[in-house]
Amino acid sequence: MAATFFWVTLYLNHYHEVGVQRARVRSIFCTAYIVKMILTIAMFLYFIFLALSRVYLGEHSYNQVVYGSTLGLTLAVGLHYTAKIHFKRLPHYLRQRFGIMKETGTFAVPNKLFTLAGILLVMVPCIVAHAIWWQASTVTVSAEVD
């Protein structure tokens, strides 16, 4: 799933950018078109051999490989055409919402938002990791020998 998601996302970002109008190919003998088709075929062959190798090594069954590949492909295509549009609009929204400093060119982020981001992105994962470590260190295992 992760390999499918990663490579399909890179492929879509390079060849199917959202909101960008590309020139149409006039002939199938264009070098860019040939390279695109070769990369597309190579990507599908890579996915097939990756899936078969997972089954051959006994790590997964066929239905797990098909499900994971389908899930990775669905997430990559779905997020590329739905969520990416919102991320591309984000800088414009931030400029309108918070204003922009003319002399430095940086966003004037309010202190409350900066503090909230610091707490959510730094403190919460550290606290959760510490809680997991503390819970694991307090568990004692006793084994009785007969």
VMD Tcl script that draws the C-alpha trace (Angstrom):
set ca {
  {0.00 0.00 0.00}
  {2.73 2.46 0.96}
  {4.78 1.79 -2.18}
  {1.73 2.13 -4.40}
  {0.65 5.34 -2.68}
  {4.16 6.84 -2.88}
  {4.90 6.08 -6.53}
  {1.42 6.91 -7.82}
  {1.54 10.22 -5.95}
  {4.89 11.10 -7.53}
  {3.59 10.10 -10.96}
  {0.43 12.19 -10.59}
  {2.35 15.20 -9.30}
  {4.64 15.14 -12.30}
  {2.26 14.26 -15.13}
  {-1.21 15.31 -13.93}
  {-0.80 18.49 -11.91}
  {-4.09 19.89 -10.62}
  {-5.03 23.24 -12.15}
  {-2.17 23.32 -14.69}
  {-2.99 23.37 -18.37}
  {-0.44 21.37 -20.36}
  {0.12 21.52 -24.07}
  {-1.51 18.67 -25.93}
  {0.75 16.18 -27.64}
  {0.36 16.39 -31.41}
  {1.92 13.04 -32.21}
  {2.53 9.79 -30.39}
  {6.12 9.96 -31.65}
  {6.90 12.92 -29.41}
  {9.80 12.17 -27.05}
  {7.94 13.37 -23.96}
  {4.98 11.12 -24.77}
  {7.23 8.11 -25.31}
  {9.03 8.72 -22.02}
  {5.69 9.09 -20.22}
  {4.40 5.80 -21.63}
  {7.65 3.98 -20.80}
  {7.49 5.28 -17.22}
  {3.83 4.27 -16.96}
  {4.55 0.75 -18.15}
  {7.60 0.50 -15.87}
  {5.51 1.65 -12.89}
  {2.83 -0.98 -13.51}
  {5.45 -3.71 -13.97}
  {7.09 -2.60 -10.72}
  {3.75 -2.92 -8.88}
  {3.08 -6.36 -10.35}
  {6.53 -7.69 -9.46}
  {6.39 -6.10 -6.01}
  {3.04 -7.76 -5.33}
  {4.22 -11.13 -6.63}
  {7.39 -10.94 -4.56}
  {5.37 -10.31 -1.39}
  {3.27 -13.39 -2.11}
  {6.32 -15.47 -3.12}
  {8.15 -14.62 0.12}
  {5.07 -15.60 2.11}
  {4.60 -12.17 3.68}
  {1.10 -11.67 2.26}
  {-1.62 -13.53 0.44}
  {-3.03 -12.52 -2.95}
  {-6.10 -10.86 -1.50}
  {-3.96 -8.81 0.93}
  {-1.73 -7.63 -1.91}
  {-4.70 -6.70 -4.11}
  {-6.42 -4.90 -1.23}
  {-3.28 -2.97 -0.24}
  {-2.48 -1.96 -3.81}
  {-6.07 -0.88 -4.42}
  {-6.15 1.09 -1.18}
  {-2.86 2.84 -1.99}
  {-4.03 3.69 -5.50}
  {-7.40 4.95 -4.26}
  {-5.82 7.13 -1.58}
  {-3.24 8.58 -3.98}
  {-5.75 9.45 -6.70}
  {-8.42 10.62 -4.27}
  {-6.12 12.87 -2.27}
  {-4.45 14.21 -5.40}
  {-7.69 15.39 -6.97}
  {-9.53 16.46 -3.79}
  {-7.23 17.47 -0.94}
  {-4.41 18.93 -3.04}
  {-6.71 21.67 -4.31}
  {-7.23 22.88 -0.75}
  {-3.51 22.81 0.04}
  {-2.77 24.87 -3.06}
  {-5.28 27.50 -1.89}
  {-3.87 27.59 1.65}
  {-1.23 30.38 1.22}
  {-3.83 32.71 -0.30}
  {-6.25 31.94 2.55}
  {-3.53 32.58 5.16}
  {-2.63 35.90 3.56}
  {-6.25 37.00 3.65}
  {-6.94 35.68 7.15}
  {-3.86 36.81 9.05}
  {-2.42 39.54 6.86}
  {1.11 39.73 5.59}
  {3.94 41.95 6.74}
  {5.09 44.10 3.84}
  {8.69 44.60 4.98}
  {9.59 40.99 5.73}
  {7.20 39.04 3.55}
  {6.24 36.68 6.37}
  {2.87 35.87 7.85}
  {1.78 37.68 11.00}
  {0.65 34.58 12.90}
  {-1.17 35.33 16.17}
  {0.44 34.10 19.37}
  {-2.53 31.88 20.22}
  {-2.25 30.01 16.91}
  {1.53 29.67 17.24}
  {1.18 28.31 20.79}
  {-1.56 25.88 19.78}
  {0.55 24.58 16.88}
  {3.52 24.12 19.21}
  {1.44 22.19 21.70}
  {-0.19 19.95 19.10}
  {2.90 19.24 17.02}
  {5.56 18.98 19.73}
  {4.15 18.49 23.19}
  {1.34 16.01 22.53}
  {3.52 13.41 20.71}
  {6.18 13.73 23.45}
  {3.60 13.24 26.18}
  {2.06 10.25 24.43}
  {5.49 8.65 23.87}
  {6.40 9.22 27.52}
  {3.11 7.73 28.69}
  {3.66 4.63 26.56}
  {7.22 4.28 27.85}
  {6.09 4.73 31.46}
  {3.29 2.19 31.06}
  {5.67 -0.35 29.52}
  {8.29 0.15 32.25}
  {5.81 -0.35 35.10}
  {4.51 -3.68 33.81}
  {6.17 -6.57 35.61}
  {6.16 -10.09 34.36}
  {6.38 -12.87 36.91}
  {7.10 -16.39 35.88}
  {6.65 -19.26 38.25}
  {8.87 -22.24 37.80}
  {7.49 -25.61 38.84}
}
mol new
graphics top color blue
foreach p $ca { graphics top sphere $p radius 0.5 }
foreach p [lrange $ca 0 end-1] q [lrange $ca 1 end] { graphics top cylinder $p $q radius 0.2 }
display resetview
